[in-house]
Amino acid sequence: MRRVGPAPRAALLALGLGVAALLAACGDGEERRIRRALAEIRGLAAKAPGESELAGLATARKIALHFTDPVSVTAEPVGLATRDRRGLIGAIHQYRSRTDALYVRTYDEELELDPAGGRARMTLTVEFVRELADLAGAERYAVVLYWVRGDGEWLVEAAEVRRSG
């Protein structure tokens, strides 16, 4: 058996570590992009007291830009089933306009990522705390988001929303 000197071993080790780091960075980068997009949606979905109708509609449009067109969104608890951004904008605006303030929290996020295929599936729980006059109430939903990568950004191509147990 032939012995390998320290220089070739170091080169192989460096190459192996480089490939591992590259693979990890690609996966982590894509996951980070998806989580950043989700954070943007969450931030936009929140509503501060005193938001005007025009500002609310503009916000609904900004949220919808995180979805493909066409899109498939079903939300059984609110009776929503839409296949386009226009319907999604209307549903988002209607939901947000029924409250004075809205706070959004997500947790139990699990992501299955296929970076090579440009697809991902995320399950999570979304909690909305709504305030109307002096009343406040929380609603929890189990959500599945199906993401697709296009032009370097991740968009939601389908969403399923159910009441959380």
Order of alpha helices (4+ residues) and beta strands (2+ residues): alpha-alpha-beta-beta-alpha-beta-beta-beta-beta
